[in-house]
Amino acid sequence: MVVDAQTDREKMIAGQLYRASDPELVTARIRARRLVRAYNATDPEAEEERRALLTGLFEHIGDNAIVEPPFHCDYGWNILLGAGAYVNVNCVILDCAPVTIGALTMLGPGVQLSAATHPVDPGDRERDLEYALPIVVGTNVWIAASVVIGPGVTIGDNSTIGAGSVVLNDVPANVVVAGNPSRIVRHL
């Protein structure tokens, strides 16, 4: 009998099939939900309290980064937010794999970054398996309102993503993309 030495958390971060119902992951999501609930309930002027909550939630939060409540995420410890980054209201980050948001990047209201995904094979889904792929958003990127960015996507520095776009493929640096599915509409 072969015993798998990897935990579901290790599999999740490595982009392998894992069970989100694993007790360690359930506990981690509950922890994140409590921190997010506390963060979303803070007074707008409670900057120190807000910073402390995000520092406890995220893997990294750069200087002068701002996250406007309400905000939602799965775990928090897979989110790296660069200096001066701005996350507007109602953003959702499903950080089952690392999600890196570069310095000076701005996310408009309602943006969704989903590293989480599910297998196409119905048998894998029936066995409660899913997987995740990292998302990397470069420096000085503008992601407009209601954009959805899928698992495994990298967005290059200085690019702009038009409102309502669905981004499922990598975006090079210095371009404007828009649409569903998104496509390059202009080079900068």
PEUR-V38732 format. One record per residue. N is the residue number from 1. RES is the residue in one small letter. PHI is phi in whole degrees, 0 to 359 (999 if undefined). PSI is psi in whole degrees, -180 to 180 (999 if undefined). NEAR is the number of other C-alpha atoms within 12 Angstrom. Layout:
N_RES_PHI_PSI_NEAR, N_RES_PHI_PSI_NEAR
This chain:
1_m_999_129_3, 2_v_268_129_5, 3_v_254_128_6, 4_d_278_116_10, 5_a_279_-15_9, 6_q_280_140_16, 7_t_281_164_20, 8_d_297_-33_28, 9_r_297_-45_33, 10_e_297_-42_24, 11_k_298_-44_25, 12_m_302_-50_34, 13_i_293_-29_32, 14_a_276_-1_22, 15_g_81_18_28, 16_q_262_165_27, 17_l_297_137_31, 18_y_212_170_33, 19_r_254_116_31, 20_a_292_-17_33, 21_s_279_0_19, 22_d_304_133_20, 23_p_305_-37_14, 24_e_297_-42_19, 25_l_288_-38_27, 26_v_299_-45_19, 27_t_298_-42_17, 28_a_295_-39_25, 29_r_292_-38_29, 30_i_297_-43_20, 31_r_303_-48_23, 32_a_298_-42_34, 33_r_297_-38_23, 34_r_294_-44_23, 35_l_295_-42_32, 36_v_295_-42_34, 37_r_300_-45_22, 38_a_297_-43_25, 39_y_298_-48_31, 40_n_296_-21_27, 41_a_266_-1_19, 42_t_291_154_24, 43_d_291_141_15, 44_p_304_-26_17, 45_e_264_3_11, 46_a_273_62_15, 47_e_299_-41_18, 48_e_294_-43_15, 49_e_297_-44_19, 50_r_299_-46_30, 51_r_298_-42_27, 52_a_298_-42_19, 53_l_295_-44_29, 54_l_292_-36_39, 55_t_297_-37_27, 56_g_286_-23_24, 57_l_269_-50_35, 58_f_275_155_34, 59_e_296_-41_24, 60_h_208_138_28, 61_i_227_117_33, 62_g_288_164_26, 63_d_303_140_20, 64_n_62_16_20, 65_a_284_143_30, 66_i_233_134_30, 67_v_236_115_43, 68_e_275_131_32, 69_p_282_155_27, 70_p_282_148_27, 71_f_226_150_37, 72_h_219_144_37, 73_c_208_169_42, 74_d_277_-53_36, 75_y_235_-38_40, 76_g_86_-43_38, 77_w_288_1_32, 78_n_251_11_38, 79_i_253_127_39, 80_l_240_115_34, 81_l_248_120_39, 82_g_286_167_32, 83_a_300_135_25, 84_g_72_7_23, 85_a_290_153_33, 86_y_228_125_35, 87_v_244_113_40, 88_n_281_-179_28, 89_v_298_152_24, 90_n_62_28_24, 91_c_277_147_33, 92_v_233_128_36, 93_i_237_110_43, 94_l_270_95_36, 95_d_261_53_45, 96_c_289_-21_44, 97_a_235_164_42, 98_p_304_137_39, 99_v_236_114_43, 100_t_250_125_39, 101_i_241_117_45, 102_g_290_168_37, 103_a_301_143_31, 104_l_64_12_28, 105_t_279_143_38, 106_m_238_130_38, 107_l_251_125_45, 108_g_287_176_32, 109_p_296_142_27, 110_g_74_15_28, 111_v_287_142_37, 112_q_236_123_37, 113_l_248_110_48, 114_s_243_97_38, 115_a_285_-21_39, 116_a_283_145_39, 117_t_206_176_29, 118_h_231_150_29, 119_p_296_150_21, 120_v_286_-32_13, 121_d_294_116_13, 122_p_298_-29_12, 123_g_296_-40_12, 124_d_295_-41_17, 125_r_295_-39_18, 126_e_298_-30_13, 127_r_274_13_16, 128_d_67_33_19, 129_l_258_145_27, 130_e_214_178_33, 131_y_208_173_34, 132_a_214_152_38, 133_l_229_142_34, 134_p_298_150_36, 135_i_242_133_40, 136_v_233_121_37, 137_v_247_123_43, 138_g_291_-166_35, 139_t_276_141_30, 140_n_59_41_28, 141_v_264_144_37, 142_w_245_118_38, 143_i_247_111_47, 144_a_285_179_34, 145_a_302_143_27, 146_s_61_30_28, 147_v_276_143_36, 148_v_245_125_37, 149_i_244_125_48, 150_g_273_176_37, 151_p_296_143_34, 152_g_79_7_31, 153_v_274_139_31, 154_t_242_132_31, 155_i_245_125_39, 156_g_287_161_30, 157_d_305_146_29, 158_n_66_10_27, 159_s_275_161_34, 160_t_235_136_39, 161_i_246_120_45, 162_g_292_151_32, 163_a_307_139_27, 164_g_76_4_24, 165_s_289_153_32, 166_v_243_115_31, 167_v_251_110_39, 168_l_243_-2_28, 169_n_230_159_24, 170_d_302_149_29, 171_v_241_125_37, 172_p_290_171_27, 173_a_291_152_25, 174_n_61_44_23, 175_v_224_164_27, 176_v_249_128_30, 177_v_239_152_37, 178_a_202_160_30, 179_g_107_177_22, 180_n_223_103_20, 181_p_287_155_21, 182_s_293_151_27, 183_r_212_158_23, 184_i_291_127_25, 185_v_248_-15_18, 186_r_195_144_18, 187_h_261_139_15, 188_l_266_999_14
